[in-house]
Amino acid sequence: MKEGLDNGSIDEPDPVLARFHFTRMESVVAAALADGLTYKEIARRFRVSYHTVHTHVKAIHEKTGVGNNGRLLALMYGR
């Protein structure tokens, strides 16, 4: 397991997002965004840089075809 994934990581990907084949960290970041965490809070929690979080979010947006986190949350919650 990579460093940083032991604190608050998720066990299973969100079933709605599973079809996008996220990496483990992308799944963790998506779940953290859904929990309302900011990029800075995610970076602290998982011991990665802000830039790393931003990179994962960009990859999430590209894989899902959404342009922002609001649309990502709408996709996750079926709205």
Beta strands, then each sheet from edge to edge (+ up, - down):
end
